[in-house]
């Protein structure tokens, strides 16, 4: 699976990239803000975007809307610390393929990615 990471926390991204690559996934890029995520999706054509909600310049929810409008086949999973139910409902209404909290274990994370590949929502 070709994956783009969109999160402005560098250390977190490096950890996620290590987990993904150890599991055999191809991380095609990492960006730190929403506008760059939209541009990277159009250029790199990843299968999946793991995207934070709170980012500079353009938040993840706005980026999600634009990505789904321009590249509806790209799966987007919000990966966030937000416990705000409004964010969850907004992400779902904008077409998110999943919504994961950053406090899940590595095993849960891998199980959810495997489910995405089988067509299940995360």
C-alpha positions as CSV (number, residue, x, y, z in Angstrom):
1,X,0.0,0.0,0.0
2,X,1.3,3.5,-1.0
3,X,0.8,5.8,2.0
4,X,1.1,9.6,2.4
5,X,1.5,11.0,6.0
6,X,0.0,14.4,6.6
7,X,0.9,15.6,10.1
8,X,2.9,18.6,11.5
9,X,4.6,16.7,14.3
10,X,7.9,15.4,13.0
11,X,8.7,12.9,15.7
12,X,5.2,11.3,15.5
13,X,5.6,11.0,11.7
14,X,9.0,9.4,12.0
15,X,7.5,6.8,14.3
16,X,4.5,6.1,12.1
17,X,6.8,5.8,9.0
18,X,9.0,3.3,10.9
19,X,5.9,1.2,11.8
20,X,4.6,1.3,8.2
21,X,7.9,0.5,6.5
22,X,8.5,-2.4,9.0
23,X,5.2,-3.9,7.9
24,X,6.1,-3.6,4.2
25,X,4.1,-0.5,3.3
26,X,5.5,2.1,0.9
27,X,5.5,5.6,2.5
28,X,5.6,7.8,-0.6
29,X,5.7,11.1,1.3
30,X,5.3,13.2,4.4
31,X,3.8,16.7,4.6
32,X,3.2,19.0,7.5
33,X,0.1,21.0,6.4
34,X,-3.2,20.5,4.6
35,X,-2.5,22.4,1.4
36,X,0.7,20.3,0.9
37,X,-1.4,17.2,1.5
38,X,-3.8,18.0,-1.3
39,X,-0.9,18.8,-3.7
40,X,1.0,15.6,-2.7
41,X,-2.1,13.5,-3.3
42,X,-2.5,14.9,-6.8
43,X,1.2,14.4,-7.6
44,X,2.0,11.1,-5.8
45,X,-1.4,9.3,-6.1
46,X,-1.1,7.4,-2.8
47,X,-3.6,4.6,-1.9
48,X,-4.0,6.0,1.6
49,X,-3.5,9.3,3.4
50,X,-3.1,9.3,7.2
51,X,-4.0,12.8,8.1
52,X,-4.1,14.8,11.3
53,X,-6.9,17.3,11.8
54,X,-5.0,20.2,13.4
55,X,-2.3,21.5,11.0
56,X,-1.1,24.9,9.9
57,X,-2.4,26.8,6.9
58,X,-5.2,24.4,6.1
59,X,-6.6,21.9,8.6
60,X,-7.0,18.2,7.9
61,X,-10.8,18.4,7.4
62,X,-10.6,21.0,4.7
63,X,-7.8,19.0,3.0
64,X,-10.0,15.9,3.3
65,X,-12.8,17.7,1.4
66,X,-10.5,18.8,-1.4
67,X,-8.8,15.4,-1.7
68,X,-12.1,13.6,-1.9
69,X,-13.3,16.1,-4.5
70,X,-10.1,15.7,-6.7
71,X,-9.2,12.1,-6.0
72,X,-12.2,10.2,-4.6
73,X,-10.5,6.8,-4.9
74,X,-7.8,7.8,-2.4
75,X,-8.6,6.5,1.1
76,X,-8.2,9.1,3.8
77,X,-8.0,8.2,7.5
78,X,-7.9,10.9,10.1
79,X,-5.3,10.1,12.7
80,X,-5.6,12.5,15.5
81,X,-5.6,13.2,19.3
82,X,-9.0,15.0,19.0
83,X,-11.7,13.7,21.3
84,X,-14.2,16.1,19.8
85,X,-17.2,14.3,18.5
86,X,-17.9,17.2,16.1
87,X,-14.5,16.4,14.4
88,X,-15.5,12.8,14.0
89,X,-18.9,13.6,12.5
90,X,-17.4,16.3,10.3
91,X,-14.7,13.8,9.0
92,X,-17.4,11.2,8.3
93,X,-19.6,13.7,6.5
94,X,-16.6,14.8,4.3
95,X,-15.9,11.3,3.2
96,X,-13.2,10.0,5.6
97,X,-12.6,6.3,5.3
98,X,-11.7,6.1,8.9
99,X,-10.9,8.0,12.1
100,X,-8.2,6.8,14.5
101,X,-7.0,8.2,17.7
102,X,-3.2,8.5,18.1
103,X,-3.3,6.6,21.4
104,X,-3.9,3.2,19.8
105,X,-1.3,0.5,20.0
106,X,0.9,-0.5,17.1
107,X,-0.9,-3.9,16.8
108,X,-4.3,-2.1,16.6
109,X,-2.9,0.3,14.0
110,X,-1.7,-2.6,11.8
111,X,-5.0,-4.5,12.2
112,X,-6.9,-1.4,11.1
113,X,-4.6,-0.9,8.1
114,X,-5.1,-4.5,7.1
115,X,-8.9,-4.0,7.4
116,X,-8.6,-1.0,5.1
117,X,-7.0,-3.1,2.5
118,X,-9.9,-5.6,2.8
119,X,-12.3,-2.7,2.2
120,X,-13.3,-2.2,5.9
121,X,-13.7,1.2,7.5
122,X,-11.2,2.1,10.2
